[in-house]
Amino acid sequence: MPRGRIRSLAGLIALLLAAVVWLPSLTAQQRPTFRSTQTVVPVFVTVTDEQQRLVTDLERGDFEIYDNDKLQPLVVFENLPQPISVVVMLDTSLSMTLNLSLLRSGAEQFFIRLFPTDKAKVGAFNDRITISKDFVSDRDALISDVKDLDFGNSTRLWDAVAESLEALKGADGRRVILVFTDGDDSGGGMGLNAVLDRVRAEEVMVYSIGLQSDFFNGATRVRTKPDGGIKKLAEETGGGYFELQKTTALGPAFTRVAQELHSQYTLGFTPTVLDNKSHKLVVKLKQPGMTARARRNYIAKDQTDSK
């Protein structure tokens, strides 16, 4: 074989070997994982413009993050999707009798948009609370679980969120609860404030969808309104809140949640004080006309504290 062809073949082999080494690195870059540590506080941020469109092309220098009103240097910045573990908790109380098929279809829109690295459980609440056993990535299995949901009477909303938190303990990746309801909490033992304390301490993001609906309770027509606490949960944890007046908006709302979860920025900073207290968090953007949504506080945990 001519010497020139030998050199060309050797160069091609070297190029292929370099590609083999480079590809796993690229895959890791496309699927980053970011876990909270005692020295880095993770903050996940959704950015929208004035038309509420998602903005996904900002850079590190476009963000500022404040811990108790003090500007902090960013030590982590990512704008690639990260794997999530999500509990989808759906209200199937009496008021949803005529709307359950549309609720199922809406939830399906969320599941079909999950990434292969995402995992989910399906839950339902009424006078009972049920959650599927395992986190799975199989979208067909999740859709099948949604189709098996049944009805009950009362609306144990905060108990359902608390059970979702239990289900997320030890879960991999970012931990998220997506809760849907069309009414107020009733028949449960857990209160909103207790749930708020837990989602803050356990660093779980909550998305919530509320529906104003009409139903017949056996005697008269009733107009329901979603419990205002689900909006507060979303605002405190950096998730989104969507209040709907028409059941036809369920599909787009669930779709939007999936889009947001896969379009968030990951910021991280090193706290200067670990005092086991709640600290106020504020994320600001340097570019005008944009809004940043992120969790509003964190607990500055001292991991060396034996208490």
C-alpha positions as CSV (number, residue, x, y, z in Angstrom):
1,M,0.0,0.0,0.0
2,P,1.4,3.4,-0.9
3,R,2.8,5.4,2.1
4,G,0.4,8.3,1.5
5,R,-2.6,6.0,1.8
6,I,-1.2,4.5,5.0
7,R,-0.9,7.9,6.5
8,S,-4.4,8.8,5.5
9,L,-5.8,5.6,7.0
10,A,-3.9,6.2,10.2
11,G,-5.3,9.7,10.4
12,L,-8.9,8.4,9.8
13,I,-8.4,5.8,12.6
14,A,-7.1,8.5,15.0
15,L,-10.1,10.7,14.1
16,L,-12.6,7.9,14.8
17,L,-10.9,7.1,18.2
18,A,-11.2,10.8,19.1
19,A,-14.9,10.7,18.3
20,V,-15.4,7.7,20.5
21,V,-13.9,9.6,23.4
22,W,-15.7,12.8,22.6
23,L,-19.3,11.4,22.2
24,P,-19.8,10.2,25.9
25,S,-18.6,13.7,27.0
26,L,-21.2,15.3,24.7
27,T,-23.9,13.0,26.0
28,A,-23.0,14.0,29.6
29,Q,-23.1,17.6,28.6
30,Q,-26.6,17.2,27.1
31,R,-27.9,15.5,30.2
32,P,-26.4,17.3,33.1
33,T,-27.3,16.4,36.7
34,F,-27.0,18.9,39.5
35,R,-27.4,17.9,43.1
36,S,-27.7,20.2,46.1
37,T,-24.6,20.1,48.4
38,Q,-23.8,21.8,51.6
39,T,-21.8,24.4,49.7
40,V,-23.9,25.0,46.5
41,V,-27.5,26.1,46.4
42,P,-29.3,25.1,43.2
43,V,-31.8,27.6,41.8
44,F,-33.9,26.6,38.7
45,V,-35.2,29.5,36.7
46,T,-37.9,29.9,34.1
47,V,-37.6,33.0,31.9
48,T,-40.4,34.5,29.8
49,D,-40.8,37.6,27.7
50,E,-43.6,40.1,27.6
51,Q,-45.7,37.7,25.5
52,Q,-45.2,34.9,28.0
53,R,-43.0,33.0,25.6
54,L,-40.2,31.0,27.0
55,V,-36.7,32.4,26.6
56,T,-34.0,29.8,26.4
57,D,-30.9,31.5,24.9
58,L,-29.7,33.7,27.8
59,E,-26.1,33.4,29.1
60,R,-24.5,33.5,32.5
61,G,-23.9,37.2,32.5
62,D,-27.6,37.9,32.0
63,F,-28.5,36.7,35.5
64,E,-28.0,38.1,39.0
65,I,-29.0,36.2,42.1
66,Y,-29.4,37.7,45.6
67,D,-29.2,35.9,48.9
68,N,-30.9,38.1,51.6
69,D,-30.4,41.1,49.3
70,K,-26.7,40.4,48.7
71,L,-25.5,39.7,45.2
72,Q,-23.8,36.3,44.9
73,P,-21.3,35.1,42.3
74,L,-22.7,32.2,40.1
75,V,-20.6,29.0,40.4
76,V,-23.0,26.9,38.3
77,F,-24.8,27.9,35.1
78,E,-26.6,25.4,32.8
79,N,-29.2,26.0,30.2
80,L,-29.7,22.4,29.2
81,P,-32.6,20.1,30.3
82,Q,-32.0,18.1,33.4
83,P,-33.7,14.8,34.3
84,I,-36.7,15.1,36.6
85,S,-38.6,12.9,38.9
86,V,-42.2,14.1,39.0
87,V,-45.4,13.0,40.9
88,V,-48.5,14.0,38.9
89,M,-51.3,14.3,41.5
90,L,-54.9,14.7,40.1
91,D,-58.1,15.7,41.8
92,T,-60.8,13.0,41.0
93,S,-63.4,14.2,43.6
94,L,-67.1,14.3,42.9
95,S,-66.9,17.7,41.2
96,M,-64.7,16.3,38.4
97,T,-67.3,13.6,37.5
98,L,-68.1,15.1,34.1
99,N,-64.6,16.2,33.4
100,L,-62.5,13.2,34.2
101,S,-62.0,12.1,30.5
102,L,-60.7,15.6,29.7
103,L,-58.4,15.5,32.7
104,R,-57.0,12.2,31.6
105,S,-56.4,13.6,28.1
106,G,-54.6,16.6,29.6
107,A,-52.3,14.5,31.8
108,E,-51.5,12.3,28.8
109,Q,-50.2,15.5,27.0
110,F,-47.7,15.9,29.8
111,F,-46.6,12.3,29.8
112,I,-46.0,12.1,26.1
113,R,-43.6,15.1,26.4
114,L,-41.4,13.6,29.1
115,F,-37.8,12.9,28.0
116,P,-36.3,9.3,28.2
117,T,-34.3,10.4,31.3
118,D,-37.4,11.6,33.1
119,K,-39.4,9.5,35.6
120,A,-42.9,9.9,36.9
121,K,-45.5,8.5,39.2
122,V,-49.3,9.0,38.8
123,G,-51.5,9.9,41.8
124,A,-55.1,10.7,42.5
125,F,-56.9,12.1,45.5
126,N,-60.5,12.4,46.7
127,D,-61.5,10.9,50.0
128,R,-58.6,8.5,49.3
129,I,-55.1,9.1,48.0
130,T,-53.4,6.6,45.6
131,I,-50.0,6.8,44.0
132,S,-48.5,4.3,41.6
133,K,-45.7,2.2,43.1
134,D,-42.6,3.0,41.1
135,F,-41.1,5.8,39.2
136,V,-41.1,4.8,35.5
137,S,-40.0,6.3,32.2
138,D,-42.4,4.2,30.2
139,R,-44.9,6.8,28.9
140,D,-47.4,4.1,27.8
141,A,-47.5,2.7,31.3
142,L,-48.0,6.2,32.8
143,I,-50.9,6.9,30.4
144,S,-52.4,3.5,31.3
145,D,-52.2,4.5,35.0
146,V,-54.1,7.7,34.3
147,K,-56.9,5.8,32.6
148,D,-57.4,3.7,35.8
149,L,-58.2,6.7,38.0
150,D,-61.6,6.6,39.8
151,F,-63.9,9.0,41.8
152,G,-64.4,9.8,45.4
153,N,-66.2,12.4,47.5
154,S,-64.0,14.9,49.4
155,T,-60.9,16.7,48.3
156,R,-57.9,15.8,50.4
157,L,-55.6,18.3,48.6
158,W,-52.9,19.0,51.2
159,D,-52.8,15.4,52.3
160,A,-52.2,14.5,48.6
161,V,-49.3,17.0,48.3
162,A,-47.8,15.6,51.5
163,E,-48.0,12.0,50.1
164,S,-46.4,13.2,46.9
165,L,-43.5,14.6,49.0
166,E,-43.1,11.2,50.7
167,A,-43.1,9.5,47.3
168,L,-40.2,11.8,46.1
169,K,-37.9,10.9,49.0
170,G,-34.7,9.4,47.6
171,A,-35.8,10.1,44.0
172,D,-33.1,10.9,41.4
173,G,-32.8,14.2,39.6
174,R,-34.9,17.3,40.1
175,R,-37.9,16.6,42.2
176,V,-41.2,18.0,41.1
177,I,-44.9,17.8,42.0
178,L,-47.6,18.6,39.4
179,V,-50.9,19.0,41.2
180,F,-54.4,19.6,39.6
181,T,-57.6,20.5,41.5
182,D,-60.9,22.3,40.9
183,G,-61.8,22.9,44.5
184,D,-60.8,23.7,48.1
185,D,-59.1,21.3,50.5
186,S,-61.7,19.3,52.5
187,G,-61.6,16.2,54.6
188,G,-57.9,16.1,55.2
189,G,-55.6,16.4,58.2
190,M,-52.7,18.3,56.7
191,G,-52.8,22.2,56.4
192,L,-51.3,24.5,53.8
193,N,-48.7,26.0,56.1
194,A,-47.3,22.6,57.1
195,V,-47.1,21.6,53.4
196,L,-45.3,24.9,52.6
197,D,-42.7,24.3,55.3
198,R,-42.0,20.8,53.8
199,V,-41.7,21.8,50.2
200,R,-39.3,24.6,51.2
201,A,-37.2,22.3,53.4
202,E,-37.1,19.4,50.9
203,E,-36.5,21.7,47.9
204,V,-39.3,20.4,45.7
205,M,-40.7,22.4,42.9
206,V,-44.5,22.5,42.7
207,Y,-46.5,23.2,39.5
208,S,-50.2,23.6,39.9
209,I,-53.2,23.7,37.6
210,G,-56.6,25.0,38.9
211,L,-59.9,24.7,37.2
212,Q,-63.1,26.6,37.7
213,S,-65.9,24.1,37.0
214,D,-69.6,23.5,37.3
215,F,-71.2,20.3,38.5
216,F,-74.5,19.0,39.9
217,N,-74.2,17.9,43.6
218,G,-77.5,16.0,43.6
219,A,-79.6,19.1,44.6
220,T,-78.3,22.1,42.7
221,R,-75.6,23.4,40.3
222,V,-72.4,24.3,42.0
223,R,-69.5,26.5,40.7
224,T,-66.1,25.5,42.1
225,K,-63.0,27.5,42.4
226,P,-59.5,26.0,43.0
227,D,-57.9,26.5,46.4
228,G,-55.8,29.6,46.4
229,G,-53.1,27.7,48.3
230,I,-51.9,25.9,45.2
231,K,-50.9,29.2,43.6
232,K,-48.9,30.0,46.7
233,L,-47.1,26.7,46.6
234,A,-46.1,27.3,43.0
235,E,-44.9,30.8,43.6
236,E,-42.8,29.9,46.7
237,T,-41.1,27.0,44.9
238,G,-40.5,28.5,41.5
239,G,-43.1,26.4,39.6
240,G,-45.9,27.8,37.5
241,Y,-49.6,28.3,38.3
242,F,-52.3,28.0,35.7
243,E,-56.0,28.8,36.5
244,L,-58.4,27.6,33.8
245,Q,-62.0,28.5,33.2
246,K,-62.6,25.9,30.4
247,T,-61.8,22.2,30.4
248,T,-60.6,22.6,26.8
249,A,-57.6,24.4,28.2
250,L,-56.4,21.4,30.2
251,G,-54.3,19.9,27.4
252,P,-52.4,23.2,26.6
253,A,-51.8,23.8,30.4
254,F,-50.3,20.3,30.9
255,T,-48.3,20.7,27.7
256,R,-46.9,24.1,28.9
257,V,-45.7,22.6,32.2
258,A,-43.7,20.0,30.3
259,Q,-42.2,22.7,28.1
260,E,-41.2,24.8,31.1
261,L,-39.6,22.0,33.0
262,H,-37.4,21.3,29.9
263,S,-36.6,25.0,29.3
264,Q,-35.3,26.1,32.7
265,Y,-31.9,27.5,33.6
266,T,-29.9,25.9,36.4
267,L,-28.0,28.5,38.6
268,G,-25.9,27.7,41.6
269,F,-24.1,29.8,44.2
270,T,-22.1,29.2,47.4
271,P,-23.8,30.6,50.5
272,T,-21.6,32.8,52.7
273,V,-23.5,31.8,55.8
274,L,-24.8,28.4,56.9
275,D,-27.1,29.4,59.8
276,N,-29.9,26.8,59.4
277,K,-32.3,29.7,58.7
278,S,-34.6,30.6,55.8
279,H,-32.9,33.0,53.4
280,K,-34.7,35.1,50.8
281,L,-33.8,34.4,47.2
282,V,-34.3,36.9,44.3
283,V,-33.2,36.3,40.7
284,K,-32.9,39.3,38.4
285,L,-32.3,39.7,34.7
286,K,-30.2,42.4,33.1
287,Q,-32.1,42.3,29.8
288,P,-35.3,44.4,29.9
289,G,-38.8,43.0,29.2
290,M,-38.1,39.6,30.7
291,T,-39.4,37.9,33.8
292,A,-37.5,35.3,35.9
293,R,-39.4,32.8,38.0
294,A,-37.6,30.9,40.7
295,R,-38.0,29.7,44.3
296,R,-38.2,32.5,46.8
297,N,-36.2,31.1,49.6
298,Y,-33.9,28.3,50.8
299,I,-32.8,26.9,54.1
300,A,-29.1,27.6,54.7
301,K,-28.4,24.1,56.1
302,D,-25.2,23.5,58.0
303,Q,-24.5,19.9,57.3
304,T,-21.9,19.7,60.1
305,D,-24.6,20.6,62.7
306,S,-25.3,17.5,64.6
307,K,-28.8,18.7,65.5
